[in-house]
Amino acid sequence: MILFHSGDLNVRRLEREDAPLLVRWLSDPAVLEYYEGRDRPHDQTLVQAHFYEDEADEINRGIVQFKDRPIGYIQFYPVGREEKEEYGYADYAGKIYGMDQFIGEPQMWNRGIGSLLVGGMVKYLLEVEQAGLIVMDPQCRNHRALRVYEKNGFVREKLLPEHEWHEGEWRDCWLISYNSKS
């Protein structure tokens, strides 16, 4: 099932048959440098546990395709009460969605595909899911991703010190948001 389509890019629902793609992408040190960590390469067992076992969760998982070729992964989900409190949105009345993504084929980096993906997902979340606010928490050192997000209307809201355990240490992240009212 296609979630959205934008030119040569589309996002479809993750299927069980996609597990080998996730294993390949999440065992590539270039991808792991920014997603999961080079000390956490994923094998089939870890991919099954991380992406397929908890079917009761509210995470919507998708495969990113460019010109009908799978090149990455994206997920989006309603932000829970604990995250709302941590981020300072406990009193926010509208729907808040979080999203995470990566392009798993490094040769496809720096070609504008990330911008197409983020822009398309923002549009989908606003129009289909009726999100009022979309948030992400990228690591501060992920300058390429931050440029893509800001180019697509995300704003740095606040620093989250030592927010994510990555490669054996706590890393600072930015809370960034896209407000449907902006």
N, C-alpha and C positions, 0 to 999 in steps of 0.2 A: 504494500500500500504506500503510495507516494504521499508524503506530508505536504511538501511544497516543491515548486518548480520555478526556476529563475534562469532563463537562457539555457546555457549548457550545464547548469547545476541543478540537481534535485536531491532531496532527502527522502529516503524511504525507511520504513520500520525495520529495525534490527530483526533478523531471523536466525534460527539455530544454525543454519548453514553458513553464517557469517563468522563463526567462531575461529576458523583458520586465519581469516583476515586480521582479527583482533590479536591473535597470537603473534602473527608476523609483525604487525605494527608495534605492538607493545613488548617486543623483544628487540626493537631497533634502538640503539643508544641515542641516536639523534632525536627520535620522538620522545624517548624516556627522559631526556634532559629537562623537558618542560612538563611532561605529563606522567605522573606516577613515580619517576625517578629511575636512574640507571641501576640502582641497587634493587629494583623490583621488576625484573623482566617477567613477563607473564607466559606461563605455559598453558596447556589446555585446561588443566585443573583450576588454575587461578582465574582464567577467563570464564570458565563455567560458574565459579563461585561469585565473581565480581559482576558479571553481566546477565546471567541467566537464572540463578537459583531463587532469588527473592521476587517471585512474580506478584506478590501482594504490595510491593512498594509502589509509589506514585511516580517513579522515574520513567519517562518516555524516552526510549533509546532509538537512535536512527543511524543509518549508514549514509554517508555523503557520497554522491556520485557526480563525476564530472565527465561529460560526454559519455554517459552510461558506464563509466569505469569506476568501481569503488575506490575512493581515495582517503576516506576518513570516517570519523565517528562524531556524533553529537548527541547530547542528552539535555532534556529540560524537565522541570518538575516544579510543583507548587512549593514555595518556601514554607517550612514548618515554623511553629511557634518559637522554638528555641533559637533558630537562626534569625527570625524577625527581632527577637529581643537583643541578640548579640549585635546585630547590624543597626539597631536603633529604630526599627520600624514596628515596634510592638503595638502602637496605636494606629497604624496605617489601615484604613478601612477597605481598600481595594485589593485585587488579586496581585500577589507578588510571585513571579516565576524566577527561578535560577536556571542557568544554562552553563554547560561545559562542552568543549569540543577540541578536536585536534585533527590536523591533516596528517595522515599516517604515511604518506608518500613524500619524503623530503624533496624529491625532484619537482614536486608541485607547489612548493613554498615560493613565496615572493612573486606570484603571478596574478594577484588580485582575487584568488579564489576564496581566501579567508574573508575578505570584505563582502563578496557575494553571499557567502554562507551566513555570516553574522547579520547582514542586512535582511536576508530572506527569512531567517529565523525570527528576528525582531518583528517583522511584518506579520508572520504567522502567529506569533504569540499575542500580538495586539489585536489582530482581526479575528482569529479563530478561538483562541483561549481567553480573550477579553482581559489580558493582563493590563494592569495599570502601571506596574513597575517591573522592570527586569533587572536582576542583579547578577554579578559575577565577582569572583575574588581571585584574580590572577596574581601570581607572584610578582613582586616589584621589579625583579630582574628580567622579566619577560617583556622587554621593550617592544619587540616586533608585535606581539599580541596586543599590548596596550595601545599601540598606534592604530591597529585595525579597529579595536573597540571604540576608541575616541573618534576615529573617522566616521564611524557609524552612529554617533550621537551619545555614546556612553560618557559619563562624567565621573571623575574620581571623587568619591564621597568622603572616605576616611581611610587612614592607614590602619591595618590590622597587624600589629606587631606579633611576631612569632606565631603566626596563624596556621601554617601548614608544615607538617613533618615531611621533609623531602631530602633524600640522600643523606640521612644521618644527622640532620639538624633542623631546627625550627626556622622557617623562612617567613619573612615579612610579606604581606600581600596587600593589595589595594582592594577596598570595597568600591566597585564601580556600579553605576546604575543608569538605566535608560528610563526616563519618566514619560509616559504617554501624553502628558500635558505639555511637554516641552516642544 
